[in-house]
Amino acid sequence: MARRLHASRTEGVDKNVWVEFTKLAADYKAVNLGQGFPDFSPPKFVQEAFCSAVSGGPLMHQYTRAFGHPPLVKNMAKFFSRVVGHEIDPFEDILVTVGAYQALFSAFQALIDEGDEVIIVEPFFDCYQPMVKMAGGKAVYVPLRPVYKTEELQMIADLCIKHDMLCISDEVYEWLTYDGAKHVKIASLPGMWERTITIGSGGKTFSATGWKVGWAISSGHIIKHMKIIHQNTVYHCATAAQEAVAQGFEREYEVFGTPESYFKQLPAMLQHKRNKLASCLQSVGLQPIMPEGGYFMIADISSSTGEELYDFRFVKWLTKEKGLATIPVSAFYSPEHGKEFDKYIRFCFV
């Protein structure tokens, strides 16, 4: 029976857009602007912290606390308490995971019961749907329209409170905002701390995606369930990488809000890259949609010549014929809504 259940939950979730298009890019030796990770090094202060950790003694090469390296959770609690406006307990309210990916997995496995409906706002990171299905949940899709403001965020919070719902908020790009836009944590809104699981990433925060240090922050009564999943899957995260991220947060706490803060320097650099990419796309007749945050820019390909505008076909043509790999935007929508958004492709400008 266990084998049958496993098969039913994973049936149809084995396809992966990253596997398909990364292989295509490699086969055609294309410039890959599909997948999102930096082509530059992390800031010197965290590189030096990592080097110091691995050369500083035997303890950094051994297990640390399973739910998060003590210096890391302490520094994160201090830093994010100020951001959220709520006192965070480092040992009860934070779980450190193998990247944000495992934080998401732990949240879905711990908090979704068989048959639960899970509202997913589209476009969505493509692991959400299979992770919900693996947990036995039923995905319900709501497509995002280009009017998303703080008022909509407050409306979501009000609905969560009214219907006693949990909110899983993936905020890995929280520091990457442009044109004066500010990221608002939904956990900071009234009544949302005790019902929000905020997912974060050291890889995105400090441009070190290969370190695979992520976290979930929430009220201890929620985190305790996620700890059980973590303990019985990966159990532990790399000690030295956690130490480096801990020192990164310690430094950022001291310089937060100043020009010396990496959380100000990184978006300033990426805003320049974003503008450069937009100019390139416009020069070849594509219509960029300027993002206010994150690593990615979407372009409207409706003005392109040719009869077949379907985004998957266009991306394959672009990779094979022009040596430029991108990602089709409809891959981040449900089958029922994908057709409404198949005139867009996504570029990474990091």
N, C-alpha and C positions, 0 to 999 in steps of 0.2 A: 504494500500500500504506500509506503514511503517513496518508493521509486516512481509510482504512478503520479503521486502528488507533485513530486519534484519535476517530473516531465511536463505536467500540465501548467505549472507556474512559469517554466522557462520556455515553453513553446512559443516561437515567434518573436523572442527577444534577443536572439543570437546575432541578428544583423547589426552592424556598427558602421556608421558613416565614416568614422576616423580610419578604421581598418581599410575600407574600400578606397578612399581618396588619398590617404597617405601612401598606399601601395601604388596607386596610379601616378602620383607625383614622382615617386622613386623610379618607376618603370620608364617614365619619359624624361627623367632628370630635369624636372621643372622647378622653377623658383616657387617655393611653397609658402603662400600667404594664407593658408587654410587654418592650420593649427596654431593655437595661441600660447607661445612661450617666447621670452626675450632672446635676442641674439647678442645681448651684452651681459656682463657679469653683475652680480649683486654689488651693493655698495661696499666700499673698503672696510667699513667698521664691522659688518657681519662676516665678511670673508676672514678678517683677522680674528674675529671671535671664534669662528669655526676652526681655523688653524691652531689657535691657542688651546681650544678644547681637545683636539686630537693629539696634541703634543704635551699636554699639561699634566698627565698622570694616568694611572690605571683605571680610576673610577669612570672616566668618560668613555671607556671602551666596554663597560659592563651595563647591566640592566639598571635603570632608574625606576622611579615610581611608575607603576603600570598605567595610571590614569593621567599622567603628566608630570614631567620633570619639575620638582618643587620650585627652583628659581624661575622657570617659565610661567607656571600658573600664578605665582605670586606677582610677577611683573605684569602679566596680562590683567589680573584682577585690579591691580593699581591703575593701570592705564585705562581699561575699559569702564571701570566704575565712574570715572570722570566723564567719559563719552556718553554712557547710557543714562547717567544720573541716578544710578542705583548701586548700593554697596554690594560688590560681588565677592562671594566667598571663594578663595582660590582652590580649595580642596573639595567643595561641594558643588559649585556652580560651573565648573569648567572640566571638559574632557578633551585631552589632546589625542589626536588621531593620525593615522597615516594619510596625510593630506585631507583636504576638504571632502574628497571622494568617500573616504571611509567614515567621516562624520555623517555624511548623508546616508550611507548604508546603515550605520548604527541607529540613526534616527528612524528611518523607515522600518527597520526590523523590530525595533523596540516599541514603537508607538502606533503602528498600524496593525489592526486586527483583521482577521478574515472577513471580507465583505465591506470593509470601511471604504467610503468614498473619499478620494483625495483630489482636491481641486488643484490643477496645475495651470498656471498662467503661461500662455504661449506668446513668443517663442520660449522654449525651455531647454536647458542643458539636457542632452539626449539620454543621460543615465536615469533621469527621474522616472520615466515611464517603466522601464524594465525593473527598476528597484521597487517601485510600488507594486508591480505585478508579482515579483518574487515574494513580497511580504503578504500576498493574498488580497491586496487592496484593489479598488476599482478607480481608475483614473477618470476624472471629469475635467474637460478642457475648456478654458476660457481664453480666447485670443485677445492679445493686447492691441489696443488702437493707439495711434501716435498722439495721445493727449495725457500721458501719465504724469501727474503732478502730486504734490503733497496731499492735496484734497482726496485723491483716489486712495492714497496710502491710509489716510485716516478713515476712509469709508471701509476699507478692508479690515482695519483694526476694530471698528465699531461692529462689523458683522461677526468677527471672531468672538468678541465679548458677548454679543447678543445670543449667539448660538452655541457658546461654550466650546469653541474650536481651538485646536492647536495651530500655530503658524510656524512653518519651517522656512526660514529666511536665509537664502544663500547669498552672502555678502562678500564674496572673495575679492571683488573689485572696489571695495568701499572707499579707498583712498584715490582712485583714479577718476576724478571728475574734472570737467573742463568748462571754460567760459563762465567761471564764477558759480557754477552749480555746486550744491552741497548735498552729500549723502545723508539721508535721515534714517536712522535705525528704527525699525518698527517696534523693537523692544523698548525704545525710549518713550513711546507714546503712552498716555495714561491707561492703566489696566492691562498692558501687554507684556510686561516683564515676566509674569508668572505663567504665560501661555505661549511664549515665543522661544524657538530654538534658533539661535543665530549661528550660522556656519561661517567660518573664516579660514584663511589660508596664509601660512607663512611664505609659501612659494610665490603667491601673487603680491603679497605685501612687501616682500624684500627681494623680488625678482630672482628667486631661487627655487624654481618649480621642481627641480630634481631632488631637493631635500625631503620633500613629502612630509611636511609638518603642517597639520591642519588642526582645527578645534571646533568644538561646539560649546556655546555659552548659553545657559538657561538657569532656571530655578532648580535647586538641588533635587526637588521631588520629581523632576523630569529627567535630569541628568543621571540619576541613580539607575534608571532602567537602561539607558544607553551604555552605561559602564558594564553592565552584564553582557551585552552583545560584544563590546570591545574586548572584554576579558576572555571571552570564549571564541574569538576569531583571531585577531592579530596579537592581542595581549599587550603589546609594548611598541613604542616607537624609538627611532634611533636617538641615543642619548646626546651625542655630540651635536647633532643638528638642532635638537631642542635647546641645548645650551647656547648655541649661536643666536637662535631666534630670541631667547630670553634676554641676551645682552642687547639685541637690536631694540626690543621694546623698552629696556631700561634707558637707552640713549634717547629714544624718541619721546619718552615721557619728559625728559629734561628739556628738550628743544622744541616740543610740540607747539605749533602755531608760529614758529619763527622761520626765516629763510633757510636756516641750517637743517630743518626737518626734511628727511627723505620723503616724507609723505606730502611735502610741497614740491620738492625738486623733481620727483618722478613724473607726476602729472604735467608739470611744465614742459618737460622733455617730450612726453608723449603727445601733448597738444600740438607741438611743432610737427611731429611725425604724422599726426592725423591730418593736419592742414596740407602737408605735402602730398599725401596719398589722395586726398580729395581733388587737388589740382591735377594730378596725373589721370584720375578717372574722368574728370571733366574734359580733359584734352582729347580723349578718345571717344567722347560722346556718351559716356555713362553718367548716371545721375546719382551722386553720393548723397546719402542721408546722414547729416552730421551728428555723431553721437555726443551726448553730454557726459559719457563715462565709459569705462571699460577699455578693452583691447581692440575692439572690432568696429568696422564700418560696413554698413549695408549699402549696396548700390542697386538702383533700379535698372534692369536690362531691357525694359520695354522698348527703348528707342533703338536697340541693336538691329542690324539688318538680318534677314533670314526668316524663314517661316516658323522654325521650331524655337520657341522661347522658353520652353520648360527648363527650369533651373538646373536639374541634374544633367540634362543633355548639354546645356550651355557650358557648365563647368567641365565636363569631359572634353568638349571641343576646345575650350580655352587651354586646358592642360596639354592635350595632344598636339594641337596646331600652333599654339602661341607660347607654350612653355611656362605658363603661369597657373599655379594651382590655387583654387579657392574652395569654398564650401557652399552648397546650395542651402538657402534659407529654409525651404520647406522641410528639410530634415529635422528642424526644431519645432515642427508643428505636428499635431495629430493627423491621421489620414483624412478625417472629415473636414479639417480646416486647411490642410496643406495646399490645396489647389488655389485657395484665395491669395496665397503668398509665394507662388512659384515664379514670380517675375523679379525676384531679388537674389543676389548672391552676396556672400560675406567675405570680407578681406580682413586680415589681421595687420594692424599697423605698429605692433610693438617691436 
